[in-house]
Amino acid sequence: MQISVAGKQIDLSDALRTRVTMHLDTIAEKYFDHALEASVTFGRARSFFTCDINVHAARGLVVRGEGEAADAHGAFDDAAEHIAKRLRRYRRRVNEHSRDLAQRRPEVGRQYILRQEEDVRGASAETVSALPAPQTYATIIAEQETQIATLTVGEAVMQLDLADRTVLMFRNSASGGINVVYRRPDGHIGWLDPDPSTH
C-alpha cells in the first residue's frame, strides 16, 4: 500500500513516519486483500496535535479517521483507533463489499462547491425563486471529479459511515435510480429515493 505522511506547518520525525507506515500496513493486511493507498496529515491547533487519516481501501471505498491529542503520536493513535473501530464494526460486510466493488464500474460525475453571492443571502424565498438560473447568483469556487457507485442502500450507509461523510449519492442497485443517503442533525440516517413514476 502506498502511504503518504505529511505535516501542516510542523516537522515530523522519521520515527513517527516509520510508526505510521508500519501501523497502517498492519491494519490494511488485517482487513483488506489489497488496500490501494493512504494519506496521513498531521496538524497543530493551539495546544494539541491533530491527525487525519484517509485510507483508499478498495475501488470506491474510503475509510476516514480523525484524532487529536497532546502529541503527534497520540493523535495518530486516536485516528487509527477510529478507523479500526469502524472496520471491526463492519469487518464481514467490508470484505464482501470490497470484493463486490472491484467488479462494478462506478459512473463518473462532477462535484461543485458554490459560493452564494451577497445580494441573495437573507433574501426571501420568493425573491430567490424568481431568479432565472443558479449561475446568475452563485459562483463555482471548486470542481472535482467524483464517482457515483452502484450500491444497495445498506452498502451506501456503510460507505457513508466508514468515510465519515455527511452525504453520499449513489445508483441504487435494486431500482437503478439515483439515490442519496445523508446524516441528519439528530444522528439518524436519511435516504432520498425519487419516485420513478414522476419521471
Long-range contacts (C-beta under 8 A, 24 or more apart in sequence): 1-25, 1-28, 1-35, 1-36, 1-37, 1-38, 2-36, 2-37, 2-38, 3-37, 3-38, 3-39, 3-40, 4-37, 4-38, 4-39, 4-40, 5-40, 5-42, 6-39, 6-40, 6-41, 6-42, 7-41, 7-42, 7-43, 8-41, 8-42, 8-43, 8-44, 9-43, 9-44, 10-42, 10-43, 10-44, 10-49, 10-72, 12-42, 12-72, 16-72, 16-73, 16-76, 19-73, 19-76, 20-76, 23-76, 23-80, 24-53, 24-55, 24-80, 27-55, 27-80, 27-83, 27-84, 27-87, 28-55, 28-57, 31-57, 31-87, 31-91, 31-94, 31-95, 32-57, 32-58, 32-94, 32-95, 32-98, 33-95, 33-98, 33-99, 34-58, 40-76, 40-79, 42-72, 42-75, 42-76, 48-75, 49-74, 49-75, 50-75, 51-75, 51-76, 51-78, 51-79, 52-79, 53-79, 53-80, 53-82, 53-83, 55-83, 57-94, 57-98, 58-97, 58-98, 58-101, 58-102, 59-101, 59-102, 59-104, 59-106, 60-101, 60-104, 60-106, 60-147, 60-149, 60-159, 61-94, 61-97, 61-98, 61-101, 61-159, 61-162, 62-159, 62-162, 62-163, 63-87, 63-162, 63-163, 64-162, 64-163, 64-164, 64-165, 65-164, 66-164, 82-164, 86-161, 86-162, 87-162, 90-158, 90-161, 90-162, 93-154, 93-155, 93-158, 94-158, 94-162, 97-155, 97-158, 101-149, 104-149, 104-150, 106-147, 106-148, 106-149, 106-150, 107-147, 107-148, 107-149, 107-150, 107-171, 108-145, 108-146, 108-147, 108-148, 109-145, 109-146, 109-147, 109-148, 109-169, 110-143, 110-144, 110-145, 110-146, 111-143, 111-144, 111-145, 111-146, 112-140, 112-142, 112-143, 113-140, 113-141, 113-142, 113-143, 114-138, 114-139, 114-140, 114-141, 115-139, 115-140, 115-141, 148-178, 153-179, 153-181, 153-191, 156-181, 157-181, 157-189, 160-189
